[in-house]
Amino acid sequence: MLAFSGCYYGGGEKERRELGAIRKRWSTLHISDPEKGRRQGRCPLTPEEVGLMLRALGYGSDVHVYVASGEIYGGEDTLAPLEVLFPNFHTKETVSSNEELAPFLKFSSRMAAIDFIVCDGSDAFVANNNGNMAKILAGRRRYFGHKRTIRPNAKQLYPLFMKRGNISWGAFSSEVRIIQKGYMGEPMEIMPGRGEFHANPAACICEKTSRNSLVKSSSRSNQEPVNDTVIGKAIGKPPYPVYTDEEVDGSDTEDDPTGRGETIDAEADDDSVVRREDSELEEILSD
């Protein structure tokens, strides 16, 4: 996937040589300016960047994170920063025995199906790319009751990640929450008709049945009018807090996007009130 993205992740000459060899098979994969791709938000976030974004959004270190992926470029070294941020770290290999995985190992599509099932059932789903699997999952989760699906605003997050070492954790966290407004998976967040149908199903099939479309007949004259479909009721109110401008900008209100009793420090810009956990993060990230 990294080869297809055409992006560069700081792996030196070894990364350029290995990913470049793969790109040579497809003439369309040659990108002359990988840095431009990052600035335009066309490059997948690294595991560490995904972890930093989630911690900044208020997901605590006790949250269980399942990484849905095939072979990851860089292996354990690439995933290590994410595992530091979220010690409850899982993959197909850690939650299954060798015997359980044996029937699937030779079939990449079956291994991907396992990831799909886990992601579909998760409390929150985050994709670090815009591939077909991520799009289908987003659409399915929106259609069947609407579960939180976070879309990283990569274009706006990129410059923030670049200056991460020069700002406090509180300031970084506050900026992430502002940048991610509109990308947190609220119902009706994406305008109807934007993107592919399977990724963004039209609200008319998920929300409400119009009264004007109801067939009026004498047999129904004494019945209670039908207002909502079953799915419409399911997504009528999001099952998680919705941030207001005041809360994102630093009011006294504390929200819990995880639904696990964790809180977000709404006054993150004030270093004097940074939570103890945030102080620990500063120590981790400064090492």
C-alpha atoms as one frame of an Amber mdcrd trajectory, in Angstrom:
protein
   0.000   0.000   0.000   2.842   2.392   0.797   4.315   1.748  -2.642   0.983
   2.561  -4.264   0.653   5.753  -2.213   3.880   7.090  -3.685   4.778   8.577
  -0.316   8.021   8.649   1.645   8.177   7.978   5.407  11.746   8.748   6.352
  13.179   5.248   5.932  16.217   6.488   4.042  17.743   4.914   0.975  16.532
   1.439   1.963  12.865   2.551   1.845  13.350   4.406  -1.444  15.002   1.366
  -3.022  12.493  -1.232  -1.808   9.319   0.729  -2.490  10.764   2.103  -5.717
  11.274  -1.446  -7.025   7.571  -2.137  -6.504   6.487   1.126  -8.158   8.428
   0.321 -11.313   5.842  -2.338 -12.154   3.220   0.402 -12.666   4.104   3.537
 -14.605   1.318   5.493 -12.910   2.896   5.070  -9.456   5.875   7.321 -10.079
   5.423  10.493  -8.026   8.138  13.090  -8.394   7.318  14.974  -5.187   6.304
  12.709  -2.231   6.423  15.720   0.104   3.741  17.418  -1.983   1.565  14.324
  -1.622   1.868  14.560   2.166   0.950  18.253   2.147  -2.105  17.507   0.035
  -3.290  14.798   2.440  -2.849  11.947  -0.041  -0.487   9.903   2.133  -1.655
   7.400   4.777  -0.910   8.330   8.382   1.755   6.292  10.126   0.727   4.072
  13.074   2.321   6.603  15.433   0.373   9.488  13.863  -2.897   7.564  14.192
  -2.080   6.890  17.849  -1.270  10.533  18.566  -4.492  11.649  16.908  -6.582
   9.223  18.975  -4.915  10.196  22.249  -5.444  13.876  21.405  -9.138  13.156
  20.785  -9.454  11.745  24.296  -8.994   8.002  23.850  -7.059   6.836  26.925
  -4.290   4.288  27.225  -6.759   1.689  28.533  -8.642   1.567  25.200  -8.214
  -1.669  23.254  -6.868  -1.103  19.739  -7.105  -3.724  17.000  -4.856  -3.147
  13.981  -6.440  -4.482  10.806  -3.662  -4.953   8.289  -1.628  -7.327   6.251
   2.149  -7.318   6.480   3.262  -3.899   7.722   6.299  -2.272   6.177   8.932
  -1.981   8.887   7.284  -4.651  11.025   7.383  -4.323  14.806   9.537  -1.184
  14.674   6.783   0.646  12.795   4.074  -0.469  15.219   6.100   0.095  18.414
   5.114   3.787  18.886   1.417   2.907  18.593   1.804   0.108  21.126   3.428
   2.523  23.583   0.433   4.855  23.295  -2.082   1.971  23.495  -0.658  -1.017
  25.429  -3.877  -2.994  24.865  -2.784  -3.696  21.316  -4.233  -6.520  19.222
  -3.942  -8.091  15.770  -5.311 -11.248  14.154  -2.224 -13.076  15.328  -2.528
 -12.008  18.978  -6.222 -12.817  19.400  -6.107 -16.157  17.572  -4.093 -19.318
  17.961  -1.984 -20.746  15.131  -4.494 -23.557  14.764  -7.391 -21.133  14.430
  -5.638 -19.068  11.771  -4.236 -22.014   9.810  -7.233 -22.408   7.426  -7.005
 -18.726   6.458  -3.275 -18.053   6.193  -2.916 -19.032   2.535  -5.779 -16.792
   1.428  -5.273 -13.030   1.700  -8.957 -12.358   1.024  -9.981 -14.553   3.957
  -7.494 -12.823   6.237  -8.917  -9.487   5.115 -12.431 -10.793   5.845 -11.424
 -11.409   9.482 -10.268  -7.797   9.761 -13.481  -6.611   8.136 -15.662  -8.455
  10.669 -13.711  -7.078  13.639 -13.734  -3.518  12.283 -17.436  -3.670  11.499
 -18.217  -4.640  15.089 -15.909  -2.116  16.747 -17.086   0.826  18.854 -15.034
   3.179  16.688 -13.291   2.628  13.370 -10.365   4.687  12.065  -8.941   4.315
   8.556  -5.516   5.703   7.677  -6.196   5.361   3.949  -9.022   5.822   1.467
  -9.050   2.300   0.054 -12.064   0.245  -0.972 -12.241  -1.718   2.284 -12.276
   1.489   4.345 -15.006   2.982   2.153 -17.221  -0.106   2.320 -16.814  -0.288
   6.094 -17.709   3.386   6.472 -20.848   2.962   4.393 -21.924  -0.208   6.146
 -21.431   1.301   9.605 -23.405   4.377   8.522 -26.282   2.356   7.088 -26.692
  -0.222   9.854 -27.352   2.020  12.836 -24.516   4.503  12.350 -21.418   3.705
  14.416 -18.552   6.149  14.852 -16.171   6.160  11.887 -13.282   8.617  12.183
 -11.727  10.007   9.010  -8.326  11.619   9.655  -8.122  15.086   8.107  -4.664
  14.277   6.779  -4.161  17.541   4.884  -4.647  19.647   8.022  -2.972  17.199
  10.396   0.271  17.037   8.401   1.661  20.492   9.355   0.611  19.884  12.954
   2.573  16.624  13.092   5.586  18.436  11.622   5.669  20.925  14.528   4.760
  18.384  17.223   8.165  18.656  18.895   7.841  22.417  19.305   4.442  22.647
  21.046   3.015  21.300  24.291   0.774  18.254  24.398  -2.146  20.433  25.507
  -1.787  22.737  22.495  -1.362  19.765  20.157  -4.471  18.044  21.532  -6.573
  21.182  21.206  -5.474  21.679  17.593  -6.281  18.074  16.686  -9.832  18.403
  18.032 -10.387  21.564  15.991  -8.953  19.996  12.828 -11.065  16.857  13.214
 -14.375  18.682  13.519 -16.486  17.414  10.641 -14.437  14.214  10.366 -15.678
  12.393  13.478 -18.502  10.405  11.925 -21.614  12.299  12.982 -24.825  11.462
  11.077 -25.344  13.820   8.119 -21.690  14.853   8.386 -21.038  14.268   4.681
 -23.236  16.069   2.167 -25.655  13.811   0.249 -24.220  12.688  -3.062 -20.578
  13.212  -2.076 -18.301  10.263  -2.701 -19.281   6.754  -3.723 -22.736   5.439
  -2.857 -21.374   2.444  -0.940 -19.251   4.753   1.243 -21.881   7.441   1.781
 -25.391   6.004   1.312 -28.034   8.635   0.722 -29.730   9.855   3.901 -33.139
   9.219   2.383 -32.655   5.463   2.735 -31.266   5.672   6.263 -33.125   8.438
   8.004 -36.877   8.983   7.739 -39.816   8.082   5.563 -41.432  11.248   4.230
 -45.034  11.735   5.236 -45.755  12.913   1.731 -44.768   9.537   0.346 -47.173
   7.604   2.536 -50.123   6.108   0.719 -53.343   7.411   2.183 -56.157   4.939
   2.317 -59.311   4.502   4.317 -57.922   1.319   5.837 -55.169   3.362   7.494
 -57.280   6.308   8.526 -57.545   5.128  12.128 -53.938   3.950  12.427 -51.128
   5.889  14.015 -49.099   7.622  11.276 -45.731   6.164  10.405 -42.928   8.669
  10.926 -39.663   6.756  11.102 -38.108   3.667   9.705 -36.314   1.331  12.107
 -32.942   2.476  10.802 -34.019   6.094  11.054 -34.632   5.683  14.764 -31.254
   4.053  15.178 -29.369   7.024  13.778 -31.698   9.782  14.886 -29.364  10.653
  17.758 -25.647   9.831  17.664 -24.623   7.342  20.397 -21.737   9.602  21.436
 -21.268  13.251  22.444 -21.124  15.831  19.637 -18.550  18.557  20.173 -19.721
  22.173  20.056 -17.451  25.043  19.038 -17.189  26.174  22.660 -16.205  22.709
  23.880 -13.546  22.266  21.204 -12.129  25.730  21.785 -11.696  25.085  25.511
 -14.800  25.490  27.660 -15.294  23.788  31.010 -17.363  20.970  29.493 -15.745
  17.548  29.329 -16.842  15.027  26.719 -16.180  11.329  26.387 -16.027  10.228
  22.710 -15.152   6.679  23.619 -18.210   5.928  25.738 -15.865   4.268  28.247
 -15.987   6.858  31.010 -12.867   8.679  29.813 -12.792  12.454  29.720 -11.154
  15.054  27.530  -9.420  18.015  29.110 -11.343  20.827  27.455  -8.815  23.389
  28.756  -5.964  21.698  26.980  -4.363  25.011  26.001  -3.650  25.783  29.677
  -0.557  23.781  30.607  -1.344  24.219  34.302  -4.417  21.977  33.995  -3.006
  19.258  31.748  -4.083  15.866  33.097  -1.609  13.550  34.780  -1.974  11.176
  31.840  -1.036  13.985  29.453   2.100  14.629  31.501   2.982  10.975  31.124
   2.471  11.306  27.375   4.880  14.230  27.302   7.489  12.016  28.955   6.849
   9.132  26.537   7.026  11.327  23.444  10.103  13.204  24.604  12.166  10.025
  24.986
